[in-house]
Amino acid sequence: MPEISKIVGISLRKLRVSKKYSQQYVADYLEISRNAYMNWEAGKTNLSINQVQAICSFYHIRLSTFIEDYVERDMRFNELKGGLIVRQFPMHPLSN
């Protein structure tokens, strides 16, 4: 099973990209450097519960929503892919 920080990072990226926000935009709101935020998305940093709550506040979602709709879903997807961490990007809306 992969490190949870990598799964959370993938989830953060998917959420950010779905809103069409830049890393800098999110980092500015969270009052951290873009480099620090990049490390979060890369799964290089373990986030505290306070950091995750700040992210949820930014996106106007509940912590439970983030965990259930993003983290748990990405964990299940990762298990289906044989435990390989793959970068997941949203499909182009016209490619369905």
ABEGO torsion letter per residue (X at the ends): XBBAAAAAAAAAAAAAAAAGBBAAAAAAAAGBBAAAAAAAAAGABBBBAAAAAAAAAAAGBBAAAAAAAAAAAAAAAAAAAGGBBBBBBBBBAAAX
